[in-house]
Amino acid sequence: MNFQVVFEKDLAGCYTITVPSLPGCISQGKSKAEALKNIKEAIELHLTCLAKDGLPIKQEKQAEMVAVCI
């Protein structure tokens, strides 16, 4: 399965990464590579918990991210 993720860099230079289609699935890392490794584990655990609880896995929606300057 493929999931879109969102990276955010904080003032300390660390990355927080979320999965919009899996609310509450979040991780972080000191680098993008570390954050990506960590979110893969978080996604696996999240999906395991959904399956254990008998809850459906939402289908990934196609999304486009654009920057909006105001």
N, C-alpha and C positions, 0 to 999 in steps of 0.2 A: 504494500500500500504506500502511496505517496501522500505527503501532507505538506502544505505550505506553512512556512514558519516566518516569524517576524523578529528581526534582530533590533535591539536598542542598545546603544552604547551609553554608559553613564559617565559622570565627570571623572571618575577614577580610572576610566579606560576599560572597565569590565563590561561584558555583554549579558543582557537578559534576553531570553528567547522564548517566545510563546507560540502556541498552535491555535490559530483562530477557530478551527473547526472542532477542537477539543477543549472547551472551556475549563480552566483550572490547570491545564497542562502547561507548566512553566519550568524553566531551568535557567542556569547561568554558567558563565565561565570567564576566565581571565583573557581568553582569546576567542575569536570566532570558531576556530577549530575545536576548542575545548567545549564551548557552548553547544556546538552542533553534536558532538559526541554525547554530551550529557542529555540533550533533548531527545536523542534517539532512544536512550534508556528510559527516559520519562514517558515517551510515547508508548513503548512496549508495556510498561507497568500500567499506564492508564488504560490501554486496550484490554489488558488482562483483568483489571478490576471491572471494566464494563461487562466483559464476558462472564465473569464470576457472578455479577449481580443480575445477569440476564438482560442488560440494557443494550439497545441497538447502537451500532457505530454509525454516526452521521456520515453521509457521503460528502466528500470534499467538493466544495463549490469553487467554480472558476472565478478568480478575482484578479483585478488589475490594481496595482498600487501606483499612485502618482503623487508627486509632491505638489502641494498647493501653497503658493506664496501669497501673503496678504500684506 
